[in-house]
Amino acid sequence: MSDEQTGPEHFDEGGAEVEGDSRFRTVITLLTDFGRDDHYAAVMKGVILEINSDVHIVDISHSVAPYDIRGGAVLLGAAYHFFPKGTIHVAVVDPGVGGDRRALLAATENYFFVGPDNGLFSYVFEDPAFLWVRELHTVEYFLEKVSSTFHGRDMFAPVAGYLSTGESPDKFGPLLLEPVTLDGVRAKVGPDGIISGEVVYIDSFGNLVTNIDTSVFWEGEAKAEEDGGRDFPVIEIGGAVIRGIGEFYQESGPGELGAHFNSWPLLEIFLPEGNASEKLGLRTGAPVKVEFEKES
């Protein structure tokens, strides 16, 4: 990877510091798999605004594939640190709603997170600024009647609303020491520098987003250089071989698969003005391997 091939850090210091600045309202974001056709997301907003009408609600996405916890986790991980410090992120991709899965409130130095304890916040837990997780227990902060099918409305939205009014986080429940995390949040690097990863998200353009971030790539590259002076990346995915990593989409020719680090920053396989997922016939979970060779 050349010195010129750069991208944003996966975790940074977060957005602007706006606490105490009267020009800004507290931001609450929503990320769900509810889609746009039903009333669910709007009702959550209504619950929040009933508690605190002086907040700014931002939709990250309501188009996460149904029940796709990993996809929701990836989107949240890519988005949350671009918001002002103090933002409350509510994420609901919750196939276990009404069962024995726990509900949680998590915090980093810069943000709060509210949602189900099912791995949806796995990337948050990887953040060096991660602080703690609490299990939501205090029913006074829920709606009076909590359904078994819509905790986004009855638990998560009201908790976010009350949190935005300045309620102390320790009032919502006890500390939780072992929240659920997903396997394969980061790709693995072998002693010879070979990187073994997988496709974790497919965007609306058909680009294949992997769990290979820049730090994993650099670790693999460094080990390969130590092992034999190899530093030229070769990506194998779905029977295709991509030699080298580019900077932008049009660097690859028409119909030619390419790879680069996207703005998230994760290794992404793409087809210029085409659909890499359809071309390769791949879905999430497909394996990806990066090896390093001596550049000829």
C-alpha positions in Angstrom: 0.0 0.0 0.0 1.6 3.2 -1.1 2.2 6.2 1.2 -0.3 8.1 -0.9 -3.1 5.5 -0.3 -4.6 7.0 2.8 -8.0 7.1 4.4 -9.7 8.2 7.6 -9.0 6.3 10.8 -11.7 3.8 11.7 -12.0 5.6 15.1 -11.3 9.3 15.5 -11.9 11.9 18.1 -15.5 12.4 17.1 -17.3 15.5 15.8 -17.4 19.0 17.2 -17.7 19.7 20.9 -21.1 21.5 21.2 -22.0 20.9 24.8 -23.1 24.2 26.4 -23.3 25.9 23.0 -26.9 27.4 22.7 -26.7 27.3 18.9 -26.9 23.5 18.9 -29.6 21.0 20.1 -28.8 17.5 21.3 -28.7 15.1 18.4 -30.4 11.7 18.5 -29.8 9.4 15.6 -31.9 6.4 14.5 -30.7 3.3 12.6 -33.1 0.4 12.0 -34.3 -2.3 9.7 -37.8 -0.9 9.7 -37.9 0.4 6.2 -39.7 3.5 5.0 -43.2 2.1 4.2 -44.4 1.5 7.8 -44.9 3.9 10.7 -42.3 2.4 13.1 -39.5 4.9 12.7 -41.9 7.9 12.8 -43.5 6.6 16.0 -40.1 6.3 17.7 -39.5 10.0 16.8 -42.8 10.9 18.2 -42.0 9.2 21.6 -38.6 11.1 21.7 -40.2 14.4 20.9 -42.9 14.0 23.5 -40.2 13.7 26.1 -37.9 16.4 24.7 -39.1 18.5 21.8 -35.8 20.4 21.7 -33.7 17.7 20.1 -32.5 17.2 16.5 -33.3 13.7 15.2 -31.2 12.3 12.3 -31.9 9.1 10.3 -28.7 7.2 9.7 -30.6 4.5 7.8 -33.9 2.5 8.0 -32.8 0.3 5.1 -30.7 -2.2 7.0 -31.7 -5.6 5.6 -34.3 -7.2 7.9 -32.7 -9.0 10.9 -29.2 -8.2 9.6 -27.5 -7.4 12.9 -24.0 -7.5 11.3 -25.0 -5.1 8.5 -26.5 -2.7 11.1 -23.3 -2.9 13.2 -21.2 -2.1 10.2 -23.3 0.9 9.2 -23.4 2.3 12.7 -19.6 1.8 13.1 -19.0 3.7 9.9 -21.3 6.6 10.8 -21.4 7.4 14.5 -18.1 9.3 15.1 -19.0 11.9 12.5 -21.7 13.4 14.7 -21.2 16.1 17.4 -19.9 14.9 20.7 -22.8 14.0 23.0 -24.9 12.5 20.3 -27.2 9.7 21.4 -27.3 6.9 18.8 -30.4 4.6 18.9 -30.0 1.4 16.9 -32.7 -1.2 16.5 -32.1 -4.4 14.5 -33.7 -6.7 16.9 -34.8 -10.2 15.8 -34.8 -11.3 19.4 -37.3 -8.6 20.6 -39.5 -10.0 23.4 -37.1 -12.8 24.2 -34.4 -13.1 26.7 -31.9 -10.7 25.0 -31.0 -7.8 27.2 -31.4 -4.1 26.4 -28.5 -1.8 26.9 -27.1 1.8 27.2 -23.5 2.1 26.2 -21.0 5.0 26.2 -17.8 6.1 24.7 -16.0 9.3 25.7 -18.0 11.1 23.1 -21.3 9.3 22.5 -24.2 7.3 24.0 -25.7 4.2 22.3 -29.2 2.6 23.1 -30.5 -0.6 21.7 -30.6 -4.4 22.0 -27.7 -6.5 23.4 -27.2 -8.7 20.3 -23.9 -7.6 18.8 -25.3 -4.5 17.1 -22.7 -2.4 19.0 -19.7 -4.6 18.4 -17.7 -1.9 16.6 -18.5 0.6 19.5 -16.9 -1.9 21.9 -13.8 -1.9 19.7 -13.4 1.9 20.0 -10.4 2.9 22.1 -12.7 5.6 23.7 -15.3 2.9 24.8 -16.2 3.4 28.5 -19.0 1.1 29.8 -22.3 -0.7 29.2 -25.4 -0.6 31.4 -28.4 -3.0 31.2 -31.6 -1.1 30.9 -33.7 -1.9 34.0 -35.4 1.2 35.3 -39.0 0.8 34.1 -39.8 4.5 35.0 -37.9 5.4 31.8 -40.0 3.1 29.6 -43.5 3.7 28.2 -46.1 2.5 30.7 -47.1 -0.5 28.6 -44.1 -2.3 27.1 -45.1 -4.6 24.2 -43.2 -7.8 23.3 -42.7 -6.7 19.7 -41.7 -3.0 19.6 -39.0 -2.2 22.2 -37.8 0.5 19.8 -40.9 2.5 20.7 -41.5 1.3 24.3 -37.9 1.2 25.7 -35.2 2.5 23.4 -36.8 5.8 22.2 -38.0 6.9 25.7 -34.6 6.1 27.2 -32.9 8.2 24.5 -35.4 11.0 25.2 -34.8 11.1 28.9 -31.1 10.8 28.4 -31.2 13.9 26.2 -32.8 15.9 29.0 -29.8 15.4 31.2 -30.8 12.3 33.2 -27.7 10.6 34.7 -26.8 7.4 32.9 -26.4 5.4 36.1 -30.2 5.8 36.7 -31.0 3.6 33.8 -29.6 0.4 35.1 -26.5 -1.5 36.4 -23.2 -2.0 34.7 -23.0 -4.9 32.3 -19.6 -6.6 32.1 -20.0 -8.9 29.1 -22.2 -7.5 26.3 -22.7 -9.6 23.2 -20.2 -9.1 20.4 -20.2 -10.5 16.9 -17.4 -12.8 15.6 -15.3 -11.5 12.8 -15.5 -7.8 13.6 -11.9 -7.5 12.3 -10.1 -9.7 9.9 -7.3 -12.0 11.0 -3.6 -11.7 10.0 -1.5 -14.8 9.8 2.2 -14.9 10.8 3.2 -14.7 7.1 1.0 -11.6 6.6 -1.9 -13.4 4.9 -5.1 -11.6 5.8 -8.3 -13.7 6.1 -11.5 -11.6 6.1 -15.1 -11.7 4.8 -17.7 -9.6 3.2 -19.7 -7.9 6.0 -21.9 -5.5 4.0 -23.1 -4.9 0.4 -24.2 -1.4 -0.4 -26.9 -0.3 -2.8 -24.4 -0.1 -5.6 -23.4 -3.8 -5.1 -20.0 -2.9 -3.7 -18.6 -5.6 -1.4 -17.5 -4.1 1.9 -15.1 -6.4 3.9 -14.0 -6.4 7.5 -10.4 -5.6 6.4 -9.6 -2.2 7.7 -6.5 -0.1 7.1 -4.8 -1.2 10.4 -5.3 -4.9 9.6 -3.9 -4.3 6.1 -0.9 -2.5 7.4 -0.2 -5.2 9.9 -0.4 -7.9 7.2 1.9 -5.8 4.9 4.4 -5.3 7.7 4.6 -9.1 8.5 4.9 -10.0 4.8 7.8 -7.5 4.4 9.5 -9.0 7.4 8.9 -12.5 6.0 10.3 -12.0 2.6 10.2 -8.4 1.4 6.7 -8.9 -0.1 4.5 -5.7 -0.3 2.3 -6.0 -3.4 -1.3 -6.9 -2.4 -3.3 -9.6 -4.3 -6.9 -10.0 -3.3 -8.8 -13.3 -3.8 -12.6 -13.2 -3.6 -15.3 -15.4 -5.2 -12.8 -17.0 -7.6 -11.6 -13.6 -8.8 -8.1 -12.3 -8.4 -7.5 -8.5 -8.0 -3.9 -7.4 -8.2 -3.2 -4.1 -6.4 -5.3 -1.6 -4.6 -6.5 1.6 -6.2 -7.5 5.0 -5.0 -10.9 5.5 -6.7 -13.6 3.7 -8.7 -12.6 4.8 -12.2 -9.1 3.6 -11.8 -10.3 0.2 -12.9 -11.5 -0.2 -16.5 -15.1 -1.0 -17.6 -16.1 -4.5 -16.4 -12.9 -4.8 -14.4 -13.1 -5.5 -10.7 -11.2 -3.3 -8.4 -10.3 -2.9 -4.8 -9.7 0.2 -2.6 -10.2 1.4 0.9 -13.6 3.2 1.1 -14.4 6.1 3.3 -15.4 3.9 6.3 -12.3 2.9 5.9 -12.7 -0.8 4.9 -11.4 -2.7 1.9 -14.1 -2.7 -0.7 -14.4 -4.7 -3.9 -16.2 -2.9 -6.7 -17.1 -2.9 -10.4 -17.0 0.6 -12.0 -20.6 1.5 -13.0 -21.6 -2.1 -12.3 -22.5 -4.4 -9.5 -19.7 -6.5 -8.0 -22.0 -8.6 -5.9 -24.0 -9.7 -8.9 -20.9 -10.3 -11.1 -19.4 -12.6 -8.5 -22.6 -14.0 -7.2 -21.6 -13.2 -3.6 -23.5 -12.3 -0.4 -22.3 -11.3 3.0 -20.1 -13.8 4.7 -18.2 -14.6 1.5 -14.4 -15.1 2.3 -11.8 -12.7 1.2 -8.0 -13.3 1.3 -5.2 -10.8 0.8 -1.7 -12.0 0.2 1.4 -10.0 -0.5 3.9 -10.7 -3.3 7.1 -9.1 -4.5 6.1 -6.5 -7.1 7.5 -7.5 -10.5 
